[in-house]
C-alpha cells in the first residue's frame, strides 16, 4: 500500500475534472494536483457529447434570456442565483477554449458560430461539427499536459472518501493495472465522475457511467440532490441506445409518426421539435403508446427525418449523425428516416453542492454531471451541460485550490482505511462461489427501465424500491470469479455494481417521495406540478435502513413559476 | 440465432503465456465484436479482460486486431467477418492482460509533439478571427481519437519503438496548420527529430486502418514538405541577401 500526498485530488478526467485541474494548477503552480480516473482522460464520456455548448455570444442574445430559458427548461426547480452566475460565465469559457485551440465552427465573419437547440429561444449553441464533446475533451486533455503540477493516475478506481469531523482527509483507490490498494491524502477533493446512465438498460451513456462519484459521496454521508430527475433524450437508436444529437433537429430535422405527421405540433405548437427534451420525449412516448410508432425489431419507434437538409449540411454539420445512422441503425439518412426512441441520457441530480461547488463536508467539491448545484432543476436544456462542466469545473478548481492553500492536511483515521480494505479484499474479492455481477446488473437495469422510466407511479416506484433493496441483499452473494491482480475487470465491475445499487436506491426513493409531475419526473398518478409542496430540492441521505429524505427550498431571484408551454 | 466461432488470443500475466481460446457466440446482423466479447465475459469467461466504453467509435478504448486487421471492436459487425473470427490485442504494444495493452509509450510521444497552442503574443480579448476555409482544411487531421490502430498497423513502429508514430505526428501537423499557433519553428524542429517524420516510409497502412479518416500518412508527407521547404529557405535566403 502506497500513500500519496497531493494538495488537491480530482476524481474523474472528463470536461469538468480536467477544467478543474487546469484551473487549480494555474491558480498556484506550487499546489500539487492529482487527477485520478478509472479510464485514460480521452476515454471519458465527455467525448461522446455531440451537439454543442451554450453561451451568449451574439449581439441579438442576452444573459437574461439564456437564464430565463434555463429556468423555464428546469420547470422552475433550478436555483436562479446559480443560473444567473452560470450564464454570465459561459462566454468566457468558450473563448478560453478557443484560445486553447478548440476548433469551434465559424460564421461567415470568422467568428464562433452558433446553432439552434431545444428550449433555447435564440441560436446560442456553440459547436464543433457534431463532435463538440470530443473537441472539448481533447483540447482540455492536451492543454493539461502543459502543467507540471498536474499528475495523472490513469486507470485508478476510487473506492471511498475518507472524512473525519466533517472534514475531507483523503481517499482510497485501486490501481486497476495491478490490483493494488492505495491511500491518497489530500486537502481538498473534486468529484467530477459524471453520471450513472448504466443503472438503466436503454441509455446513451458509456459503460463507464456507473455513478461512482454519487455513491462514494452518498456513502460518506453527503446527501445527493434531485436524483429522481433523469433526462430522457428524445433520439436514441433503438436496441443500442446510442445518441443521435439534438443538433439534427436544431439544424431542421423533423420527428414523424407512422402517418408521417409532425406530431410535435399537437404537443408544442410553437417550438415543435425544439421544445425541451422532457416535453419531446414524452410526446414521442405517447405517440408510440397510441400505436403511432413504426414497427421495428427493437420495439416501436419514431422517425427522425433529416433528408430535406441535403448532403452539404449533413456532411458539414452533422457528420456523426450520418455515421451513426449508417453504422448503428443501418439506414442512409439522406434517403431514409432514422429510427429513434427516448433514451436515458443525463442525471440532473447529483452530489449536493452550493453555487461555489462546495458540499456540506469541508474540502469536498463537485462539478459537472456528478454535481447538483442546481442549474438544471427538473430538466436540463440541451447544450447547457458542457458549459456547466466548464464554468463550474473552473469554479471548483479555483475554490478547491483556495481551500488547499488555507488548510493543512489532516490526520488519516486508520480505522476507516482498514475497514475499506477489508470490505473490498476480504468481503468482495475473496468470496467463494456466488452469483455473477451481470445477473444482478441486468435485474437492476430491467426494473429501472420498467418502473423508474419516463412515466412513473406510486405502485411501480414502490415495486422498484423493494426490488432494489432485495438486489442489495442479493449482492452480498456476488462473487469475483477472476482472482488475479492484473487488470481484473471482473473485480472492478463488481465494485461498480455495488455503487450502481446505491445510486439506483437514491433515484427510486427520491422519485417515490416526489408526488407531483415536474420536468423529467412524470407521475401519471400525480400529473400536475405542485409548487406549494414541491418547489424544493430533494436531499437524500444514506442510512442503515431506508434512505432519509429532506427538502430544500429552491432559490428564486427574479422569475416566479408560471405554466410551462413550448 | 446463428452462432459465430470466435477465437481470442489471450495472455495470462501470471504465467506470461499466450493461448488461443475458442468461443461460440450467438449473433444477429447488429452484433458487433464488442457485443460478442461482452457476451463471453458475462456468460463464459468472467476473467477475460478488454477495454471498452462509449460503444460508438469515439472514445478509442476498444482498439484490437480482428482477423489480422486493427479495428475498433464496437463498430465491427460479426456478420461481415470471415469465421472463425480471430481477435488479438493491438500489435506493437506491451500486453498487460488478454486484449489490454500498455499505451504509455503513446502518451510520451504525445507530450513530445507539444499538443497545444503555443502563443508568444498576447491573447486577443475575444476569439481569434478564423475563416472556415482556414480551419476546415485541417479539421480532418484533428479528429484523432487516440485509438492507436495506426501504431498497430505501422511497420516502422513495429521494429523501431522510438519512432513518434502516425497519431502523434498527425497532431503535430494539426497544430502546425492551426492559424492561432505561434510555435511553427519549434514544430519544424520537432518534426525534424531523427525519430520523427523521416522514419516514415509511406507505406500508408496507418491511413488504411484509421477509423476517423485522419490520414496520418498524408499528414506526415505534408510535414516532410514543410520541413524540406524550411531547410531550403534557410539555405537559399542568406545568399539572396
Interface residues (C-beta under 8 A of the other chain):
Chain A: X39 X40 X42 X43 X44 X45 X47 X48 X95 X98 X99 X100 X101 X103 X104 X105 X106 X109 X110 X111 X112 X129 X131 X134 X135 X142 X143 X145 X146 X177 X206 X207 X208 X239 X240 X242 X243 X320 X323 X324 X327 X328 X330 X436 X438 X480 X481 X482 X484 X486 X487 X488 X489 X490
Chain B: X13 X14 X29 X30 X41 X42 X43 X46 X47 X49 X50 X51 X52 X53 X54 X55 X56 X57 X58 X59 X60 X61 X75 X96 X97 X98 X100 X103 X107 X110 X111 X115 X116 X117 X119 X123 X124 X126 X127 X128 X129 X130 X131 X132 X135 X139 X142 X143 X145 X146 X171 X175 X178 X180 X181
